[in-house]
């Protein structure tokens, strides 16, 4: 009898081990690491995301969400993409701080010019091939350019991502202190060529001083599943 029980447990173990983890949201933070981003700026971006992820408002949004958890990975893109922080389930301040710590340490692994289409498809693959189940999936794309120097076109990749029912949000980085490197129409380009899917929206990072605050606001909206316009409407109600 004991032998039979042990055999049953042994046979069941692989199925148990392969059970997907659950979260309310799968979120790929897809950050620019192309040639326009030097080492100092790369570290600044990572620090901004680390500060935002551990902000009490973001942690509260996670804890108050329908599942009380989000799955997050941080990926940098250039000619190639590099996973800086693999998928982590965040369910409170302790795990948010663990994510922030993991984010600030690894060396740079993405180099070269822009391959936005390839980056979007790599983010899609990370969502589809992980061990996580979530009712929503979002790619949070950030960058200071719309150029696509190699790989699939932005239009082709975007269409494939949206067909998989994955939403693409965007964070155009204007950096007025350096001049708008992609031109004054970066926001319009991102609105027309990058974002898409259910509830898609864009939040603009005006410069270094407000970067972490902008990321914080964007994370709260994404985790809560509301758009900036809906958020403003809710705040205006008596």
C-alpha positions in Angstrom: 0.0 0.0 0.0 2.8 2.4 0.9 4.7 1.5 -2.3 1.6 2.2 -4.3 1.1 5.6 -2.6 4.7 6.6 -3.2 4.3 5.6 -6.9 1.2 7.8 -7.2 2.9 10.7 -5.7 6.0 10.3 -7.9 3.7 10.2 -11.0 1.8 13.3 -9.9 5.0 15.3 -9.1 5.7 16.4 -12.6 2.2 17.7 -13.1 2.3 19.6 -9.8 5.7 21.1 -10.7 4.4 22.2 -14.1 1.3 24.0 -12.7 1.3 27.6 -13.8 1.8 30.4 -11.4 -1.1 32.8 -11.2 -1.0 36.6 -11.3 -3.4 39.4 -12.2 -1.2 40.8 -14.9 1.9 39.8 -16.9 3.9 43.0 -17.5 7.0 43.2 -19.7 8.9 46.4 -19.0 10.7 46.9 -22.3 13.3 49.7 -21.8 15.5 51.5 -24.3 19.2 50.5 -24.3 20.1 51.5 -27.8 23.0 53.7 -28.9 21.3 56.9 -27.7 21.3 55.7 -24.1 24.8 55.8 -22.5 25.8 54.0 -19.4 24.8 56.8 -17.0 21.4 57.1 -18.6 20.9 53.3 -18.5 21.6 53.3 -14.8 19.3 56.3 -14.4 16.4 54.5 -16.1 16.9 51.3 -14.0 16.9 53.4 -10.9 13.8 55.2 -11.9 11.9 51.9 -12.4 13.3 50.5 -9.1 12.1 53.6 -7.3 8.7 53.4 -9.0 8.2 49.7 -8.3 8.8 50.2 -4.6 6.6 53.3 -4.3 3.8 52.8 -1.8 1.2 53.8 -4.4 2.4 51.0 -6.8 2.6 48.4 -4.0 -0.9 49.4 -2.9 -2.2 49.1 -6.5 -0.8 45.5 -6.6 -2.2 44.5 -3.2 -5.6 45.9 -4.1 -5.8 44.3 -7.5 -8.1 41.4 -8.2 -5.4 38.8 -7.7 -3.2 40.8 -5.4 -0.2 39.9 -7.5 1.5 41.0 -10.8 4.2 39.2 -12.8 6.9 41.5 -14.0 10.1 41.1 -16.1 12.5 43.9 -17.0 14.0 43.7 -20.5 16.3 46.1 -22.3 16.3 46.5 -26.1 18.7 47.7 -28.8 19.9 45.6 -31.8 19.3 42.7 -29.4 17.1 42.3 -26.3 18.4 41.2 -22.9 16.4 40.1 -19.9 17.8 42.1 -16.9 15.3 40.7 -14.3 13.5 37.4 -15.1 9.8 37.0 -14.3 9.1 37.8 -10.7 5.7 37.6 -8.9 5.3 40.8 -6.9 2.7 40.7 -4.1 3.8 43.3 -1.7 6.7 45.6 -0.6 9.1 42.7 0.2 8.9 41.3 -3.3 8.9 44.8 -4.9 12.1 45.5 -3.1 13.6 42.2 -4.3 12.7 43.2 -7.9 14.3 46.6 -7.4 17.5 45.1 -6.0 17.7 42.6 -8.9 17.3 45.4 -11.4 20.1 47.7 -10.3 23.0 45.2 -10.4 23.3 43.3 -13.7 25.7 44.6 -16.4 24.5 46.0 -19.7 23.8 43.3 -22.3 21.9 45.1 -25.0 23.8 47.2 -27.5 23.6 48.8 -30.9 20.9 50.5 -32.9 17.2 50.3 -32.8 15.3 47.0 -33.5 11.9 47.9 -32.2 9.9 45.3 -34.1 12.2 42.5 -32.9 12.0 43.8 -29.3 8.2 43.7 -29.4 8.2 40.1 -30.7 10.7 39.1 -28.0 8.5 40.5 -25.4 5.5 38.6 -26.9 7.6 35.4 -26.7 8.5 36.0 -23.1 4.8 36.3 -22.2 3.8 33.2 -24.2 6.6 30.9 -23.1 6.6 31.6 -19.3 5.0 29.5 -16.6 2.5 32.1 -15.6 -1.2 32.4 -16.1 -2.8 35.9 -16.0 -6.0 37.3 -17.4 -4.1 40.3 -18.8 -0.8 40.8 -20.6 0.9 44.1 -21.3 4.1 45.2 -23.0 5.3 48.5 -21.5 7.5 49.9 -24.3 9.8 52.9 -23.5 12.2 54.8 -25.7 13.4 58.1 -27.2 13.2 57.1 -30.8 10.9 55.6 -33.4 13.7 54.4 -35.8 13.8 50.7 -36.7 17.2 49.9 -38.2 17.0 46.1 -38.4 14.7 43.1 -38.0 10.9 43.0 -38.5 9.0 46.2 -39.2 7.2 47.9 -36.3 3.9 47.5 -38.1 4.4 43.8 -38.7 5.5 43.1 -35.1 2.8 45.3 -33.6 0.1 43.4 -35.6 1.4 40.1 -34.4 1.5 41.2 -30.7 -2.1 42.6 -30.9 -3.3 39.4 -32.6 -2.1 37.6 -29.5 -4.4 39.8 -27.4 -1.4 41.5 -25.7 -1.7 45.2 -25.1 1.1 47.6 -25.9 1.5 50.7 -23.8 4.2 53.3 -24.4 6.5 55.7 -22.5 8.1 58.2 -24.9 11.1 59.8 -23.4 11.4 63.4 -24.6 14.4 64.5 -22.6 14.2 68.2 -23.4 17.4 68.9 -21.6 19.2 67.1 -24.5 16.8 68.1 -27.2 14.1 65.8 -28.6 16.4 63.4 -30.4 13.6 61.8 -32.4 12.0 65.1 -33.3 9.0 66.9 -31.8 6.5 64.3 -33.1 7.7 61.4 -31.0 4.5 61.3 -28.9 2.4 61.3 -32.1 4.5 58.5 -33.6 4.2 56.4 -30.5 0.5 57.0 -30.3 0.0 56.0 -34.0 2.6 53.3 -34.5 3.4 51.7 -31.1 0.4 51.5 -28.7 -2.6 49.2 -29.2 -4.9 46.6 -27.7 -7.6 46.8 -25.0 -7.1 49.9 -22.8 -3.8 50.9 -24.5 -2.4 54.3 -23.5 0.7 56.4 -23.4 2.3 58.4 -20.7 5.1 60.9 -21.6 8.4 61.2 -19.6 9.2 64.9 -20.0 12.7 64.7 -18.6 15.0 63.3 -15.9 13.5 65.2 -13.0 10.1 63.6 -13.4 11.1 60.2 -14.8 10.5 58.0 -11.7 7.2 59.8 -11.0 6.0 59.3 -14.6 6.9 55.6 -14.4 5.1 55.3 -11.0 2.0 56.8 -12.4 2.1 54.5 -15.4 2.6 51.4 -13.3 -0.4 52.3 -11.1 -2.6 52.7 -14.2 -1.4 49.4 -15.8 -1.8 47.4 -12.6 -5.2 48.9 -11.9 -6.3 48.3 -15.5 -7.5 51.9 -16.1 -6.5 54.5 -18.7 -5.2 58.0 -17.8 -8.5 59.6 -19.0 -10.6 57.2 -16.9 -8.3 58.0 -13.9 -8.8 61.7 -14.3 -12.6 61.3 -14.6 -12.6 59.3 -11.4 -10.6 61.9 -9.6 -12.9 64.7 -10.8 -16.1 63.1 -9.4 -17.3 64.5 -6.0 
